[in-house]
Amino acid sequence: MTSLIYVSGYYLNLMMHLTPRIETISQKLLIGMRRRMSLAKNEIPLLWKSFMPRRNEVQNKKNPFLYSIEVYDDLSYFKHFNPSLEFDKWAAVEVSTEDEIPSDMEIFIIPHGSYAIFLFKGSEQEVFSFYAAIFNEWLPSTNYELDNRPHFACMGEQYKKGDPNSEEEIYIPIKLGI
């Protein structure tokens, strides 16, 4: 039986792990595609539909993982939720060198920094409530605050699109609060 709680207008599956591990990661070099979008003008499926058939054109991959990255203009994006605010969304893979960049793809660097890393297990429909719980419940209860660096999800072997048992790691950039 699944236990659900109501958080910030969403039902949250208690099986999701809201206790992250805190890690400082090294810089990551990625190659991928990006689109400017908003939640109201969601083009995530189009981005992945463009990237996935061409991902094997990328040489020197460090691992088989896929990276879904959000780059916000600044932290004001999180002050007052507005689904029309735009951000850059990336679909990418990590590489060891930037020697060969396929056409219509770009280099992206995730800088060194501290992250709260959450294990998300569930369907795509549940991920928005999971993020809401991170930002509305977990983060305010800690000594951390958001840092102005990329947010990303790492999708490895346990990621299975559309499967309710799918797993991915969600990386939220943090720093100690004042």
N, C-alpha and C positions, 0 to 999 in steps of 0.2 A: 504494500500500500504506500502511495506517495503522500508525504506530508507537505501541505502548502500553507504559506502565510501570505498575508496581504501587505505589500510594501509599496508605498508611493504610487498607488493606483494600479499595481500589478500583483498577480499571484506569483510567489517565488517558491520553487521546489526546494525543500530543505536538504535534498541530496546534493545540491550544488555546494561547492566548498567556498565559504566566505572567509576562510582563514588563509591568507596568502603567505607565501614565503617572500622574504625581502632579500633582494640580491642587487649587487652592483655588477652590471654587465659591461663587457668590453664593447668598443665600437663594432658595429656590424655593417658590412658592405653588401648592398643588394642591387639587383638589376630587376626592373619590372616596368609596369605600365601604371599610369595614374589618370585620374579624372577629378575634376572639380565638381562637387555635388553638395547636396544638403540631404537631410533625412526626408524632407518633404519631396525632394526631387531625387529619389533614390536610384542611382545608376550602378549599384554594386553588381547586380547580375550581369549587366552589359560589360562591366570592367572584367569580371572573371571569365565571361564568355569570349572576350578578346584575348585574354592572357593565356588561359589554359591550353588551347591548341598549339601555342607557340612557346610554351615554357621550356621545351626541350632544345630550343635554339640557343638557350643560354649555356655558355661553356663555363667550366671551372666551378661548378656548384659545390658548396661545402657539405651539403646534406640534402636529404629529399624533402625537407619541410617547405611549406608554403607560408608566406607572411602576408597578412592583411593589416595594412598600416593606415592610421589616420593622423593627419598633420593639420592642426588648428592654427589659425592666424595668431591667436593669443589666448590667454586664459579667460578672457571675458566671455568666450563661448560657453563656459560652464556656470557663469554667474546667474543667468536667467535663461532657462531652457527656451529655445526658439527653433522649431524644426526647419525653418527657412534659412538659418545661418549656414553658410557654405564652409567647406573644408576640403582638403586634398585627400583622396582615398587612393591607396596603392595596392596592387597585387604584385608580389615579388618573390624572388628566391635569393638566398644568401650565396655569395660567391667569394672565392679566395683572391681573385684579381679582376680588374676591370678592363682586361685586354681587348675583349671582343664584345661589343654591345650590339645586339640585333636591332634592325631598323624598327622604328616606332617604340623603342624601349629606352629607358633612362637609368642612370645610376642614382641610387639613394643611399644615404649614410644615416644609420641610427647611431647617435653619439653615445659615448660612455656615460653611464649614470645609474642611479638607483631606481629600482622598479619593485612594485608590489605585484607578485605573479600569482594569479588565481587559476585554479583548475576549473574549467567549465565543462560540465557533462550534461548534455541535453540537446534538445532540438533547436533549430534556428528561431522558432517562435519564442522560446524561453530566454534567448540571449539578451533581449532588451530589458527584461525585468532583472536579469542578473546584473547588468550594468547599472540599472537604477539602484539596486541594493548596494553596489560598491560605492557609488557617489553619494547616495542619500543616507546610508546606514553605516557602512564600514568606515569610510574616510573621515566623516565628522567625529567618529568615536576614537580616533587615533591622534598621535602627535605629528602626523604627516600632513602635508598639503601637496596639491598637484604641482608638478614642475612643468615648465613649458618646453617639452620635448615630445617626440612622436609617441603615440599610443599604438600598440600593435597586438595582434594575436598570432601565435605560432601554431600551425596545424601540421601535426606529425602523423605517425602511423595510425593512431587511434581516432583520427578525424575521418568521419564518414558522412558526407553531405546528406542531409535529410534523415539521418538515423537518430532516434532519441537517445541512443547510447554513445553517440559521438563525443569525443573529447578534444579540447584545445586549451592552450595556455593563453591567458589574457594578461598583458603587461601594461600596467598603469604607471606612468612616470611620477616619482614622488621625491620630496625632500623633507627634511625635518622642519616643522613649523616654527614660527617665531614665538 
